[in-house]
Amino acid sequence: MKIDRVRSALPANAYDQEAILAQLEQAWAEHNFNRDRLRRLHQNVLVGGRRLALPIERYRSLETFGDSNDEWIAAAVELGSQAVAAAIEEVAPESLGALYFVTVTGVAVPSIEARIMNRLRLPTHLRRVPIFGLGCVAGAAGIARVADDVRAHPHQASLLLSVELCSLTLQRRDLSIANLIASGLFGDGAAAVLILGSEHPSHAASAGPCIVDSASIFFPDSERVMGWEIDEHGFQVVLSADVPAVVAAHLPHNVDRLLARHGLSRADVATWIAHPGGPKVLEAMQSSLGLPDGALDLTWDSLREVGNLSSTSVLLVLEETLRQRREPDSWGLLLALGPGFCAELVLLRF
């Protein structure tokens, strides 16, 4: 099976970090909070700008979780539709088998992919699989689960759609360090991935990488490392300072285990496609895996340009990786981490 293409869709509302910071300082001016600390935390995440689901001035009118979630549904359907439409361009509708949808930033029933099926008039036979709660790991996990699907249905092509609108989860009542960091780190966007089964008519002609294997790794008793606390105000971020240490302690030997199944070592991996969790996470990843200089350049670029888009981010890095065309017959590893705490690895052959 192959990853044939990735198509992203970002909101039109683009702001540099200074503009967002100014709005947050204004919103929190009535509270007794440390402006210098907020500015320092925003600078430390190394994000240059972000895309927001709404024009920045509209966020102050969102008073309840219901207000934010209504906006989330509208924007998720719009961006998701753009991404899916681009991903299935010139694909025979009857060859599509499944549509997997991942998110952690809003809720909807019927779920977003159902609404997109109506909007785009997608085939009614599609197997819909909405997945909520995997967080940042869901981009990689979603690719692995869709690969499992097309392995069972090799004549078909299936889709993964990720939509994350992190700006609509911001808690203005929460002045914790975790929320202040989140206010500077996370952004909004969507991406869709088309994966072809090995017997799909377009498989042989596709220039995309083959999905060779994947691994899911759960770290026991780490629930408080990352996630949400959910109350009447919405999603309140849980983000431990231990994330880089957990990555350094657990990621290397799990990467080695997956590679060893194929007689490979880290030195055999030419392309690393990593989720841009933040500067300290990326530094821990690069150091603990012993990656060469430049191995994560595309991940760092994505972090600087649009911030951390939760599950969508690793798909943006994958999109750029495919755009640049990797060396033929080389190995790649796509990886992400998220709530649980957990990791997902996908081994690729270009």
Short mmCIF file of the C-alpha atoms (twelve columns), coordinates in Angstrom:
data_MODEL
# 
_entry.id   MODEL 
# 
loop_
_atom_site.group_PDB 
_atom_site.id 
_atom_site.type_symbol 
_atom_site.label_atom_id 
_atom_site.label_alt_id 
_atom_site.label_comp_id 
_atom_site.label_asym_id 
_atom_site.label_seq_id 
_atom_site.Cartn_x 
_atom_site.Cartn_y 
_atom_site.Cartn_z 
_atom_site.pdbx_PDB_model_num 
ATOM 1   C CA . MET A 1   0.000   0.000  0.000   1 
ATOM 2   C CA . LYS A 2   1.152   3.564  -0.664  1 
ATOM 3   C CA . ILE A 3   0.610   7.071  0.638   1 
ATOM 4   C CA . ASP A 4   -0.401  8.621  -2.653  1 
ATOM 5   C CA . ARG A 5   -0.860  12.227 -1.554  1 
ATOM 6   C CA . VAL A 6   -1.409  14.649 1.311   1 
ATOM 7   C CA . ARG A 7   -3.444  17.820 0.928   1 
ATOM 8   C CA . SER A 8   -3.607  20.480 3.629   1 
ATOM 9   C CA . ALA A 9   -6.110  23.279 4.212   1 
ATOM 10  C CA . LEU A 10  -5.216  26.187 6.474   1 
ATOM 11  C CA . PRO A 11  -7.509  29.014 7.599   1 
ATOM 12  C CA . ALA A 12  -7.166  32.309 5.773   1 
ATOM 13  C CA . ASN A 13  -6.689  34.214 9.043   1 
ATOM 14  C CA . ALA A 14  -2.897  34.456 9.408   1 
ATOM 15  C CA . TYR A 15  -1.235  36.318 12.303  1 
ATOM 16  C CA . ASP A 16  2.304   36.687 13.499  1 
ATOM 17  C CA . GLN A 17  3.139   35.830 17.080  1 
ATOM 18  C CA . GLU A 18  3.255   39.456 18.177  1 
ATOM 19  C CA . ALA A 19  -0.300  40.117 16.999  1 
ATOM 20  C CA . ILE A 20  -1.611  37.079 18.867  1 
ATOM 21  C CA . LEU A 21  0.350   37.993 21.967  1 
ATOM 22  C CA . ALA A 22  -1.086  41.518 21.942  1 
ATOM 23  C CA . GLN A 23  -4.634  40.132 21.847  1 
ATOM 24  C CA . LEU A 24  -3.921  37.760 24.729  1 
ATOM 25  C CA . GLU A 25  -2.384  40.527 26.819  1 
ATOM 26  C CA . GLN A 26  -5.505  42.600 26.234  1 
ATOM 27  C CA . ALA A 27  -7.835  39.690 27.071  1 
ATOM 28  C CA . TRP A 28  -5.985  38.939 30.304  1 
ATOM 29  C CA . ALA A 29  -5.368  42.567 31.298  1 
ATOM 30  C CA . GLU A 30  -8.090  42.472 33.958  1 
ATOM 31  C CA . HIS A 31  -6.376  39.554 35.677  1 
ATOM 32  C CA . ASN A 32  -3.320  39.828 37.868  1 
ATOM 33  C CA . PHE A 33  -0.876  37.977 35.659  1 
ATOM 34  C CA . ASN A 34  2.784   38.330 34.714  1 
ATOM 35  C CA . ARG A 35  3.011   39.865 31.232  1 
ATOM 36  C CA . ASP A 36  6.758   39.322 31.067  1 
ATOM 37  C CA . ARG A 37  6.278   35.611 31.762  1 
ATOM 38  C CA . LEU A 38  3.644   35.333 29.023  1 
ATOM 39  C CA . ARG A 39  5.953   37.045 26.526  1 
ATOM 40  C CA . ARG A 40  8.887   34.862 27.527  1 
ATOM 41  C CA . LEU A 41  6.853   31.674 27.189  1 
ATOM 42  C CA . HIS A 42  5.647   32.720 23.740  1 
ATOM 43  C CA . GLN A 43  9.185   33.477 22.629  1 
ATOM 44  C CA . ASN A 44  10.491  30.163 23.942  1 
ATOM 45  C CA . VAL A 45  8.172   28.039 21.793  1 
ATOM 46  C CA . LEU A 46  9.876   29.465 18.659  1 
ATOM 47  C CA . VAL A 47  6.611   29.889 16.740  1 
ATOM 48  C CA . GLY A 48  6.700   32.761 14.277  1 
ATOM 49  C CA . GLY A 49  3.000   32.871 13.395  1 
ATOM 50  C CA . ARG A 50  -0.169  30.844 13.199  1 
ATOM 51  C CA . ARG A 51  -3.405  30.419 11.276  1 
ATOM 52  C CA . LEU A 52  -6.613  30.876 13.265  1 
ATOM 53  C CA . ALA A 53  -10.062 29.501 12.491  1 
ATOM 54  C CA . LEU A 54  -11.673 32.897 13.149  1 
ATOM 55  C CA . PRO A 55  -10.593 36.494 12.679  1 
ATOM 56  C CA . ILE A 56  -8.694  37.291 15.855  1 
ATOM 57  C CA . GLU A 57  -11.130 39.929 17.096  1 
ATOM 58  C CA . ARG A 58  -14.020 37.416 17.159  1 
ATOM 59  C CA . TYR A 59  -12.572 35.227 19.900  1 
ATOM 60  C CA . ARG A 60  -13.543 37.645 22.666  1 
ATOM 61  C CA . SER A 61  -17.227 37.171 21.784  1 
ATOM 62  C CA . LEU A 62  -17.059 33.429 22.546  1 
ATOM 63  C CA . GLU A 63  -18.495 33.188 26.044  1 
ATOM 64  C CA . THR A 64  -19.344 29.489 26.450  1 
ATOM 65  C CA . PHE A 65  -18.101 26.083 25.398  1 
ATOM 66  C CA . GLY A 66  -21.174 25.883 23.179  1 
ATOM 67  C CA . ASP A 67  -20.195 29.099 21.398  1 
ATOM 68  C CA . SER A 68  -16.692 27.807 20.707  1 
ATOM 69  C CA . ASN A 69  -17.852 24.365 19.656  1 
ATOM 70  C CA . ASP A 70  -20.419 25.774 17.221  1 
ATOM 71  C CA . GLU A 71  -17.641 27.760 15.552  1 
ATOM 72  C CA . TRP A 72  -15.478 24.632 15.605  1 
ATOM 73  C CA . ILE A 73  -18.096 22.610 13.741  1 
ATOM 74  C CA . ALA A 74  -18.538 25.249 11.048  1 
ATOM 75  C CA . ALA A 75  -14.813 25.760 10.506  1 
ATOM 76  C CA . ALA A 76  -14.013 22.025 10.692  1 
ATOM 77  C CA . VAL A 77  -16.539 21.216 7.973   1 
ATOM 78  C CA . GLU A 78  -15.203 24.018 5.772   1 
ATOM 79  C CA . LEU A 79  -11.498 23.191 6.128   1 
ATOM 80  C CA . GLY A 80  -12.083 19.451 6.126   1 
ATOM 81  C CA . SER A 81  -14.086 19.703 2.918   1 
ATOM 82  C CA . GLN A 82  -11.275 21.644 1.253   1 
ATOM 83  C CA . ALA A 83  -8.677  19.064 2.261   1 
ATOM 84  C CA . VAL A 84  -10.749 16.029 1.255   1 
ATOM 85  C CA . ALA A 85  -11.802 17.536 -2.085  1 
ATOM 86  C CA . ALA A 86  -8.157  18.183 -2.963  1 
ATOM 87  C CA . ALA A 87  -7.087  14.702 -1.823  1 
ATOM 88  C CA . ILE A 88  -9.619  12.831 -3.978  1 
ATOM 89  C CA . GLU A 89  -9.271  14.932 -7.125  1 
ATOM 90  C CA . GLU A 90  -9.282  12.638 -10.177 1 
ATOM 91  C CA . VAL A 91  -9.867  9.562  -7.989  1 
ATOM 92  C CA . ALA A 92  -12.682 7.259  -9.105  1 
ATOM 93  C CA . PRO A 93  -15.392 7.562  -6.411  1 
ATOM 94  C CA . GLU A 94  -16.250 3.870  -6.605  1 
ATOM 95  C CA . SER A 95  -12.666 2.977  -5.622  1 
ATOM 96  C CA . LEU A 96  -12.904 4.796  -2.278  1 
ATOM 97  C CA . GLY A 97  -13.458 2.515  0.676   1 
ATOM 98  C CA . ALA A 98  -13.216 4.375  3.988   1 
ATOM 99  C CA . LEU A 99  -12.979 7.819  5.535   1 
ATOM 100 C CA . TYR A 100 -11.245 8.025  8.909   1 
ATOM 101 C CA . PHE A 101 -11.556 11.281 10.841  1 
ATOM 102 C CA . VAL A 102 -9.351  12.332 13.762  1 
ATOM 103 C CA . THR A 103 -9.579  15.323 16.062  1 
ATOM 104 C CA . VAL A 104 -9.219  16.333 19.689  1 
ATOM 105 C CA . THR A 105 -10.382 19.952 19.582  1 
ATOM 106 C CA . GLY A 106 -14.155 19.713 19.267  1 
ATOM 107 C CA . VAL A 107 -17.162 17.395 19.274  1 
ATOM 108 C CA . ALA A 108 -20.018 16.837 16.850  1 
ATOM 109 C CA . VAL A 109 -22.762 14.261 16.298  1 
ATOM 110 C CA . PRO A 110 -23.195 13.526 13.445  1 
ATOM 111 C CA . SER A 111 -19.406 13.712 13.272  1 
ATOM 112 C CA . ILE A 112 -17.511 16.002 10.927  1 
ATOM 113 C CA . GLU A 113 -16.787 13.425 8.228   1 
ATOM 114 C CA . ALA A 114 -20.534 12.680 7.952   1 
ATOM 115 C CA . ARG A 115 -21.247 16.360 7.343   1 
ATOM 116 C CA . ILE A 116 -18.451 16.482 4.771   1 
ATOM 117 C CA . MET A 117 -19.939 13.463 2.982   1 
ATOM 118 C CA . ASN A 118 -23.127 15.467 2.519   1 
ATOM 119 C CA . ARG A 119 -21.346 18.607 1.437   1 
ATOM 120 C CA . LEU A 120 -19.074 16.874 -1.099  1 
ATOM 121 C CA . ARG A 121 -21.603 14.199 -2.081  1 
ATOM 122 C CA . LEU A 122 -19.110 11.451 -1.319  1 
ATOM 123 C CA . PRO A 123 -20.029 7.813  -2.074  1 
ATOM 124 C CA . THR A 124 -22.624 6.521  0.352   1 
ATOM 125 C CA . HIS A 125 -20.825 3.182  0.753   1 
ATOM 126 C CA . LEU A 126 -17.829 4.717  2.568   1 
ATOM 127 C CA . ARG A 127 -16.923 3.166  5.925   1 
ATOM 128 C CA . ARG A 128 -16.823 6.118  8.351   1 
ATOM 129 C CA . VAL A 129 -14.530 5.917  11.375  1 
ATOM 130 C CA . PRO A 130 -14.482 9.034  13.585  1 
ATOM 131 C CA . ILE A 131 -11.747 8.935  16.245  1 
ATOM 132 C CA . PHE A 132 -11.591 11.378 19.157  1 
ATOM 133 C CA . GLY A 133 -9.010  11.646 21.930  1 
ATOM 134 C CA . LEU A 134 -5.682  10.519 20.493  1 
ATOM 135 C CA . GLY A 135 -4.467  14.107 20.335  1 
ATOM 136 C CA . CYS A 136 -1.138  14.844 18.684  1 
ATOM 137 C CA . VAL A 137 -0.443  11.169 17.977  1 
ATOM 138 C CA . ALA A 138 -3.550  10.788 15.810  1 
ATOM 139 C CA . GLY A 139 -1.926  11.900 12.550  1 
ATOM 140 C CA . ALA A 140 0.522   8.995  12.680  1 
ATOM 141 C CA . ALA A 141 -1.971  6.613  14.292  1 
ATOM 142 C CA . GLY A 142 -4.553  7.510  11.675  1 
ATOM 143 C CA . ILE A 143 -2.190  6.611  8.838   1 
ATOM 144 C CA . ALA A 144 -1.492  3.270  10.530  1 
ATOM 145 C CA . ARG A 145 -5.193  2.501  11.020  1 
ATOM 146 C CA . VAL A 146 -6.082  3.443  7.431   1 
ATOM 147 C CA . ALA A 147 -3.206  1.236  6.264   1 
ATOM 148 C CA . ASP A 148 -4.761  -1.627 8.231   1 
ATOM 149 C CA . ASP A 149 -8.046  -0.907 6.456   1 
ATOM 150 C CA . VAL A 150 -6.643  -0.953 2.920   1 
ATOM 151 C CA . ARG A 151 -4.612  -4.051 3.748   1 
ATOM 152 C CA . ALA A 152 -7.965  -5.779 4.227   1 
ATOM 153 C CA . HIS A 153 -9.402  -4.118 1.092   1 
ATOM 154 C CA . PRO A 154 -6.455  -3.973 -1.356  1 
ATOM 155 C CA . HIS A 155 -8.550  -2.869 -4.351  1 
ATOM 156 C CA . GLN A 156 -9.675  0.290  -2.577  1 
ATOM 157 C CA . ALA A 157 -8.283  3.678  -1.627  1 
ATOM 158 C CA . SER A 158 -9.088  5.147  1.770   1 
ATOM 159 C CA . LEU A 159 -8.803  8.554  3.364   1 
ATOM 160 C CA . LEU A 160 -7.545  9.984  6.617   1 
ATOM 161 C CA . LEU A 161 -8.807  13.444 7.555   1 
ATOM 162 C CA . SER A 162 -7.398  15.412 10.471  1 
ATOM 163 C CA . VAL A 163 -8.921  18.725 11.564  1 
ATOM 164 C CA . GLU A 164 -7.562  20.520 14.613  1 
ATOM 165 C CA . LEU A 165 -8.736  24.002 15.625  1 
ATOM 166 C CA . CYS A 166 -6.737  24.495 18.789  1 
ATOM 167 C CA . SER A 167 -7.473  28.215 19.052  1 
ATOM 168 C CA . LEU A 168 -11.106 27.407 19.828  1 
ATOM 169 C CA . THR A 169 -10.079 25.457 22.950  1 
ATOM 170 C CA . LEU A 170 -8.241  28.357 24.642  1 
ATOM 171 C CA . GLN A 171 -9.373  28.876 28.241  1 
ATOM 172 C CA . ARG A 172 -9.338  32.564 29.115  1 
ATOM 173 C CA . ARG A 173 -9.991  31.810 32.801  1 
ATOM 174 C CA . ASP A 174 -6.922  29.595 33.073  1 
ATOM 175 C CA . LEU A 175 -3.646  31.363 33.875  1 
ATOM 176 C CA . SER A 176 -1.657  28.175 34.501  1 
ATOM 177 C CA . ILE A 177 1.769   27.810 32.928  1 
ATOM 178 C CA . ALA A 178 0.448   24.978 30.758  1 
ATOM 179 C CA . ASN A 179 -2.303  27.180 29.309  1 
ATOM 180 C CA . LEU A 180 0.046   30.116 28.772  1 
ATOM 181 C CA . ILE A 181 2.399   27.846 26.837  1 
ATOM 182 C CA . ALA A 182 -0.500  26.397 24.848  1 
ATOM 183 C CA . SER A 183 -1.679  29.906 23.966  1 
ATOM 184 C CA . GLY A 184 1.647   30.485 22.229  1 
ATOM 185 C CA . LEU A 185 2.211   27.056 20.700  1 
ATOM 186 C CA . PHE A 186 -0.950  25.663 19.101  1 
ATOM 187 C CA . GLY A 187 -2.586  26.655 15.832  1 
ATOM 188 C CA . ASP A 188 -5.330  25.571 13.431  1 
ATOM 189 C CA . GLY A 189 -5.521  23.558 10.220  1 
ATOM 190 C CA . ALA A 190 -6.572  20.398 8.423   1 
ATOM 191 C CA . ALA A 191 -5.010  17.752 6.210   1 
ATOM 192 C CA . ALA A 192 -6.233  14.732 4.270   1 
ATOM 193 C CA . VAL A 193 -4.170  11.709 3.254   1 
ATOM 194 C CA . LEU A 194 -5.068  9.315  0.417   1 
ATOM 195 C CA . ILE A 195 -3.750  5.772  0.880   1 
ATOM 196 C CA . LEU A 196 -3.939  3.261  -1.961  1 
ATOM 197 C CA . GLY A 197 -4.382  -0.465 -1.523  1 
ATOM 198 C CA . SER A 198 -1.806  -2.684 -3.219  1 
ATOM 199 C CA . GLU A 199 -4.298  -3.712 -5.935  1 
ATOM 200 C CA . HIS A 200 -5.820  -0.281 -6.535  1 
ATOM 201 C CA . PRO A 201 -5.621  0.723  -10.232 1 
ATOM 202 C CA . SER A 202 -3.392  3.720  -9.423  1 
ATOM 203 C CA . HIS A 203 -1.021  1.917  -7.055  1 
ATOM 204 C CA . ALA A 204 1.705   1.036  -9.553  1 
ATOM 205 C CA . ALA A 205 1.871   4.556  -10.986 1 
ATOM 206 C CA . SER A 206 1.895   6.318  -7.614  1 
ATOM 207 C CA . ALA A 207 5.189   7.954  -6.629  1 
ATOM 208 C CA . GLY A 208 4.304   7.944  -2.931  1 
ATOM 209 C CA . PRO A 209 6.072   5.868  -0.278  1 
ATOM 210 C CA . CYS A 210 4.987   2.345  0.659   1 
ATOM 211 C CA . ILE A 211 3.719   1.776  4.187   1 
ATOM 212 C CA . VAL A 212 5.823   -1.154 5.349   1 
ATOM 213 C CA . ASP A 213 4.939   -1.479 9.030   1 
ATOM 214 C CA . SER A 214 3.733   0.424  12.081  1 
ATOM 215 C CA . ALA A 215 3.912   0.220  15.854  1 
ATOM 216 C CA . SER A 216 1.735   1.548  18.675  1 
ATOM 217 C CA . ILE A 217 3.433   2.100  22.027  1 
ATOM 218 C CA . PHE A 218 1.550   2.851  25.235  1 
ATOM 219 C CA . PHE A 219 3.425   4.108  28.297  1 
ATOM 220 C CA . PRO A 220 1.646   2.820  31.442  1 
ATOM 221 C CA . ASP A 221 0.659   5.179  34.256  1 
ATOM 222 C CA . SER A 222 1.392   8.372  32.320  1 
ATOM 223 C CA . GLU A 223 -2.123  9.801  32.024  1 
ATOM 224 C CA . ARG A 224 -1.158  13.160 33.513  1 
ATOM 225 C CA . VAL A 225 1.642   13.841 31.040  1 
ATOM 226 C CA . MET A 226 -0.693  15.314 28.398  1 
ATOM 227 C CA . GLY A 227 -4.386  15.669 27.693  1 
ATOM 228 C CA . TRP A 228 -7.541  17.580 28.588  1 
ATOM 229 C CA . GLU A 229 -9.549  18.212 31.693  1 
ATOM 230 C CA . ILE A 230 -13.090 18.759 30.445  1 
ATOM 231 C CA . ASP A 231 -15.659 20.839 32.294  1 
ATOM 232 C CA . GLU A 232 -18.497 23.258 31.551  1 
ATOM 233 C CA . HIS A 233 -15.997 25.725 30.069  1 
ATOM 234 C CA . GLY A 234 -14.565 23.232 27.573  1 
ATOM 235 C CA . PHE A 235 -11.113 21.717 27.199  1 
ATOM 236 C CA . GLN A 236 -8.466  22.714 29.753  1 
ATOM 237 C CA . VAL A 237 -4.977  21.672 28.731  1 
ATOM 238 C CA . VAL A 238 -2.879  19.215 30.738  1 
ATOM 239 C CA . LEU A 239 0.756   19.558 29.716  1 
ATOM 240 C CA . SER A 240 3.517   18.261 31.954  1 
ATOM 241 C CA . ALA A 241 7.088   19.507 31.938  1 
ATOM 242 C CA . ASP A 242 8.052   15.815 31.927  1 
ATOM 243 C CA . VAL A 243 7.189   15.293 28.251  1 
ATOM 244 C CA . PRO A 244 10.802  15.656 26.958  1 
ATOM 245 C CA . ALA A 245 12.088  13.269 29.637  1 
ATOM 246 C CA . VAL A 246 9.423   10.687 28.802  1 
ATOM 247 C CA . VAL A 247 10.319  10.959 25.115  1 
ATOM 248 C CA . ALA A 248 14.023  10.506 25.804  1 
ATOM 249 C CA . ALA A 249 13.437  7.551  28.130  1 
ATOM 250 C CA . HIS A 250 11.005  5.568  25.976  1 
ATOM 251 C CA . LEU A 251 11.230  6.515  22.306  1 
ATOM 252 C CA . PRO A 252 14.689  5.186  21.255  1 
ATOM 253 C CA . HIS A 253 14.292  1.530  22.217  1 
ATOM 254 C CA . ASN A 254 10.799  1.407  20.711  1 
ATOM 255 C CA . VAL A 255 12.096  2.856  17.443  1 
ATOM 256 C CA . ASP A 256 14.882  0.281  17.491  1 
ATOM 257 C CA . ARG A 257 12.393  -2.543 18.073  1 
ATOM 258 C CA . LEU A 258 10.321  -1.609 15.004  1 
ATOM 259 C CA . LEU A 259 13.394  -1.184 12.812  1 
ATOM 260 C CA . ALA A 260 14.904  -4.477 13.992  1 
ATOM 261 C CA . ARG A 261 11.853  -6.349 12.702  1 
ATOM 262 C CA . HIS A 262 13.110  -5.417 9.232   1 
ATOM 263 C CA . GLY A 263 16.819  -5.817 9.851   1 
ATOM 264 C CA . LEU A 264 17.301  -2.061 10.071  1 
ATOM 265 C CA . SER A 265 18.929  0.390  12.449  1 
ATOM 266 C CA . ARG A 266 18.487  4.142  12.891  1 
ATOM 267 C CA . ALA A 267 21.408  4.722  10.526  1 
ATOM 268 C CA . ASP A 268 19.352  3.142  7.712   1 
ATOM 269 C CA . VAL A 269 16.587  5.769  8.029   1 
ATOM 270 C CA . ALA A 270 17.173  8.578  5.551   1 
ATOM 271 C CA . THR A 271 13.976  10.545 6.215   1 
ATOM 272 C CA . TRP A 272 12.524  11.412 9.636   1 
ATOM 273 C CA . ILE A 273 8.979   12.804 9.618   1 
ATOM 274 C CA . ALA A 274 8.229   13.941 13.163  1 
ATOM 275 C CA . HIS A 275 5.389   15.734 14.884  1 
ATOM 276 C CA . PRO A 276 6.510   19.254 15.943  1 
ATOM 277 C CA . GLY A 277 5.531   18.969 19.601  1 
ATOM 278 C CA . GLY A 278 7.632   21.948 20.661  1 
ATOM 279 C CA . PRO A 279 11.309  22.910 20.947  1 
ATOM 280 C CA . LYS A 280 12.119  20.860 24.054  1 
ATOM 281 C CA . VAL A 281 10.344  17.788 22.700  1 
ATOM 282 C CA . LEU A 282 12.162  18.029 19.364  1 
ATOM 283 C CA . GLU A 283 15.496  18.529 21.097  1 
ATOM 284 C CA . ALA A 284 14.856  15.451 23.258  1 
ATOM 285 C CA . MET A 285 13.847  13.457 20.195  1 
ATOM 286 C CA . GLN A 286 16.884  14.477 18.174  1 
ATOM 287 C CA . SER A 287 19.307  13.920 21.044  1 
ATOM 288 C CA . SER A 288 17.928  10.592 22.291  1 
ATOM 289 C CA . LEU A 289 17.715  9.112  18.789  1 
ATOM 290 C CA . GLY A 290 21.149  10.443 17.831  1 
ATOM 291 C CA . LEU A 291 19.806  12.056 14.669  1 
ATOM 292 C CA . PRO A 292 22.197  13.937 12.380  1 
ATOM 293 C CA . ASP A 293 22.006  17.702 11.983  1 
ATOM 294 C CA . GLY A 294 19.201  18.646 9.638   1 
ATOM 295 C CA . ALA A 295 17.223  15.425 10.083  1 
ATOM 296 C CA . LEU A 296 14.261  17.314 11.550  1 
ATOM 297 C CA . ASP A 297 14.572  20.521 9.529   1 
ATOM 298 C CA . LEU A 298 11.112  20.203 7.946   1 
ATOM 299 C CA . THR A 299 9.581   19.613 11.375  1 
ATOM 300 C CA . TRP A 300 11.297  22.692 12.800  1 
ATOM 301 C CA . ASP A 301 10.153  24.712 9.772   1 
ATOM 302 C CA . SER A 302 6.547   23.667 10.326  1 
ATOM 303 C CA . LEU A 303 6.719   24.633 14.000  1 
ATOM 304 C CA . ARG A 304 8.069   28.092 13.139  1 
ATOM 305 C CA . GLU A 305 5.605   28.720 10.311  1 
ATOM 306 C CA . VAL A 306 2.271   27.560 11.779  1 
ATOM 307 C CA . GLY A 307 2.904   26.199 15.289  1 
ATOM 308 C CA . ASN A 308 1.743   22.851 16.646  1 
ATOM 309 C CA . LEU A 309 -1.517  21.765 14.997  1 
ATOM 310 C CA . SER A 310 -1.930  18.630 17.124  1 
ATOM 311 C CA . SER A 311 -2.691  15.612 14.904  1 
ATOM 312 C CA . THR A 312 -2.574  17.696 11.713  1 
ATOM 313 C CA . SER A 313 1.040   18.778 12.175  1 
ATOM 314 C CA . VAL A 314 2.825   15.556 11.264  1 
ATOM 315 C CA . LEU A 315 0.673   15.396 8.130   1 
ATOM 316 C CA . LEU A 316 1.879   18.873 7.113   1 
ATOM 317 C CA . VAL A 317 5.468   17.685 7.564   1 
ATOM 318 C CA . LEU A 318 4.640   14.597 5.491   1 
ATOM 319 C CA . GLU A 319 3.109   16.769 2.773   1 
ATOM 320 C CA . GLU A 320 6.254   18.868 2.524   1 
ATOM 321 C CA . THR A 321 8.428   15.736 2.590   1 
ATOM 322 C CA . LEU A 322 6.545   14.309 -0.403  1 
ATOM 323 C CA . ARG A 323 6.731   17.632 -2.195  1 
ATOM 324 C CA . GLN A 324 10.519  17.620 -1.955  1 
ATOM 325 C CA . ARG A 325 10.787  14.057 -3.289  1 
ATOM 326 C CA . ARG A 326 12.927  11.696 -1.245  1 
ATOM 327 C CA . GLU A 327 15.746  9.524  -2.558  1 
ATOM 328 C CA . PRO A 328 14.294  6.384  -4.233  1 
ATOM 329 C CA . ASP A 329 14.650  3.067  -2.403  1 
ATOM 330 C CA . SER A 330 15.330  4.795  0.912   1 
ATOM 331 C CA . TRP A 331 13.725  4.296  4.316   1 
ATOM 332 C CA . GLY A 332 11.637  6.792  6.234   1 
ATOM 333 C CA . LEU A 333 10.076  6.843  9.683   1 
ATOM 334 C CA . LEU A 334 7.006   8.898  10.578  1 
ATOM 335 C CA . LEU A 335 6.463   9.371  14.313  1 
ATOM 336 C CA . ALA A 336 4.260   11.240 16.747  1 
ATOM 337 C CA . LEU A 337 3.410   11.241 20.442  1 
ATOM 338 C CA . GLY A 338 0.262   12.088 22.341  1 
ATOM 339 C CA . PRO A 339 -2.032  11.614 25.326  1 
ATOM 340 C CA . GLY A 340 -1.976  8.295  27.043  1 
ATOM 341 C CA . PHE A 341 1.026   8.883  27.038  1 
ATOM 342 C CA . CYS A 342 1.830   7.036  23.817  1 
ATOM 343 C CA . ALA A 343 3.724   6.984  20.548  1 
ATOM 344 C CA . GLU A 344 2.937   5.826  17.036  1 
ATOM 345 C CA . LEU A 345 5.567   4.868  14.462  1 
ATOM 346 C CA . VAL A 346 5.069   4.247  10.729  1 
ATOM 347 C CA . LEU A 347 7.877   2.735  8.658   1 
ATOM 348 C CA . LEU A 348 7.988   3.942  5.045   1 
ATOM 349 C CA . ARG A 349 9.868   2.903  1.925   1 
ATOM 350 C CA . PHE A 350 10.340  5.640  -0.659  1 
# 
